[in-house]
């Protein structure tokens, strides 16, 4: 029975990821694919975080907000130490712009530790949820402001405006196809996410472990696969700004928007803060190491990616023992 539940969770996770991929492709067409880091961090990052978002919302509706908490917190550790490091390891390393490092790295770190700070009182209330959602929209407004300034700068050379008009005209030709794909993708994500939540709850009961652990590892890794696919593709296309924008944007979305919406729907009470201490330490460790690596040479080398991967494996082993 346990293996059957695991098999169905994997199957519906694949459906969730494929439907998210369909939605992301359509969103990228709408966004225009300009390659600006602001659009990568906002549009593409939230697109690749759709699996976590839909699992979070549906688990909250089902009264299992601790599952969404586990998925979001686990995904943030996985995004840096498994997804980002794994993609860099395969690609042979990645160069990171110093402007990007200075611009968003510390804000994203603050967002990543925000849920841990808020749950120290033993609960995540609706007020906490609104705080996290407010922080996310502050992140969005900040980046749209940056994008606006950059677009104006490009406009001085008559570049930005013409590019934008051409992309809008191109989108107008097949907008209904893109909208239809988004509708289909969202519908599939809702169905598969709801099924995954129910199956995860059954699995937690069968093997007698907290549902938070199911979310922290099994679902966190599964729902992070879109980020991994996009990271590999961006490095293959020599677009490191999209790689880091998606990576950091996903961390922010998971820690603020996804957890925030989940606890607004269903607050989490009677939390044991010590239970979340180790995942918090793991996130801080891998994030600071990631920052240290890219700050020294403005590049993440293959051996450094290997160190991050090793830490993630150790994190999994310690948490499960």
Buried (B, 14 or more C-beta within 10 A) or exposed (E): EEEEBBEBBBBBBEBBBBBBBBBBBBBBBBBBBBEBBBBBBBBBBBBBBBBBBBBBBBBBBBEBBBBBBBBBBBBBBBBBBBBBBBBBBBBEBBBBBEEBBEBBBEBBBEBBBBBBEBBEEEBBBEEBBBBBBEBBEEBBEBBEEBBEEBBEEBBEEEEBEEBBEEBEEEBEEEBEEBEEBBEBBBEBBBBBBBBBBBBBBBBBEEEEEEBBBBBBBBBBBBBBBBBBBBBBBBBEEEBBBBBBBBBBBBBBBBBBBBBBBBBBBBBBEEBEEEEBEEBBEBBBBBBEBBBEBBBEEEBBBBEBBBBBBEBBEEBBEEBEE
